Amino acid sequence: MAKYKPTAKKKRLIKAGSQTKWAPFWTVPKKYGSGRRVHPGRHTAKKRSWRRTKLKA
């Protein structure tokens, strides 16, 4: 990647990076109930890794 990045591209990369994080821990009991133990990454909308899937940014 280029040494100097345009600001618009930086913003797109930042947004894509934040979309791949796990859902907050408090969403688990909200969605499944207090007794169910589920990983918060299970209900994250977009799962992407910088190694696996590249962006068209």
trRosetta pair geometry for C-beta under 8 A, 3 or more apart (Angstrom, degrees):
i j d omega theta_ij theta_ji phi_ij phi_ji
1 5 7.2 1 160 -80 114 111
2 5 6.0 143 78 -79 102 64
5 9 5.2 -117 178 82 101 119
5 10 5.2 120 113 -61 123 92
5 13 7.8 -28 173 5 155 143
6 9 4.7 87 64 8 88 105
6 10 7.0 -151 95 -8 45 86
7 10 5.5 -53 -150 34 35 116
7 11 6.5 37 153 -21 67 102
8 11 5.8 -52 -153 32 32 112
8 12 6.7 31 150 -18 64 104
9 12 5.6 -53 -150 35 35 112
9 13 6.3 34 152 -18 67 106
9 57 5.9 114 -151 144 80 100
10 13 5.8 -58 -149 38 30 110
10 14 6.3 32 153 -21 66 106
11 14 5.7 -53 -146 35 31 112
11 15 6.4 31 155 -19 64 105
12 15 5.9 -54 -149 36 30 110
12 16 6.4 28 154 -16 65 108
12 55 7.6 163 139 153 107 143
12 57 4.4 168 118 -150 129 115
13 16 5.8 -55 -145 39 31 110
13 17 6.3 34 154 -22 64 107
13 55 7.2 168 -106 62 70 159
13 57 5.7 132 -68 133 74 165
14 17 5.7 -56 -150 35 29 113
14 18 6.6 22 156 -15 64 106
15 18 6.0 -60 -150 37 30 105
15 19 6.5 33 153 -26 65 106
16 19 5.7 -53 -148 29 33 114
16 20 7.1 29 157 -21 62 105
16 48 7.2 -48 176 73 98 144
16 55 5.5 1 -153 -96 170 149
16 57 6.6 -104 -15 -66 147 138
17 20 6.4 -61 -158 28 32 107
17 21 8.0 47 147 -38 59 93
18 21 6.0 -31 -165 -2 47 117
19 45 7.1 -63 -174 70 98 101
19 46 4.7 11 146 59 114 127
19 48 7.6 32 95 27 101 114
20 44 7.3 71 -163 152 33 139
20 46 6.2 -73 -85 106 62 90
20 47 6.4 90 -142 -139 81 35
20 48 4.9 -97 -98 53 124 78
20 49 7.4 145 -168 -77 147 40
21 44 7.0 -158 93 -132 41 141
22 39 7.7 -91 -138 160 126 84
22 40 4.5 78 169 103 113 104
22 41 4.4 -67 -112 -76 96 75
22 44 5.8 -108 -134 -58 36 134
23 27 4.8 -68 148 50 121 146
23 28 7.8 140 96 -51 116 74
23 40 4.5 -139 66 177 81 94
23 41 7.1 175 13 -88 79 25
23 42 8.0 -63 20 55 122 54
23 43 5.3 -13 -11 84 155 82
23 44 5.0 -155 -36 -75 86 76
24 27 5.3 106 69 -14 79 101
24 40 6.8 -126 92 -157 17 143
25 28 6.2 -36 -176 6 50 114
25 40 5.5 -90 -98 -60 48 145
26 29 6.8 -51 -163 39 52 96
26 30 6.3 53 144 -21 72 115
27 30 5.2 -64 -147 44 39 118
27 31 5.8 30 160 -17 76 112
27 40 6.5 100 58 -136 102 99
27 43 6.6 -131 127 79 128 127
28 31 6.4 -65 -145 39 22 100
28 32 6.0 -30 178 28 62 113
28 36 7.4 -144 168 95 92 89
28 37 7.7 23 167 -142 138 37
28 38 5.3 -178 -144 62 107 91
28 40 5.6 -88 -54 -84 108 80
29 32 6.8 -77 -121 61 25 76
29 33 6.4 -41 -157 138 64 15
29 34 4.7 29 -142 -94 117 56
29 36 7.8 156 -107 55 54 81
31 38 7.9 -73 81 59 115 144
31 43 6.3 87 -10 -8 178 171
32 36 3.9 -93 141 72 124 139
32 38 5.5 115 -12 4 163 134
33 36 5.4 82 65 5 86 105
38 42 5.5 -79 166 35 106 147
38 43 7.8 49 130 -12 131 104
39 42 5.0 111 75 -25 81 101
40 43 7.1 -69 -166 44 48 82
40 44 7.4 66 141 -45 70 98
41 44 5.4 -37 -155 -1 51 122
41 47 7.4 77 177 -105 97 116
44 47 6.0 103 91 -71 110 83
48 52 7.0 -148 -163 72 57 106
48 53 4.8 -89 -145 66 94 123
48 55 7.7 76 160 -67 152 89
49 52 4.3 71 59 15 104 103
49 53 6.5 102 49 24 60 80
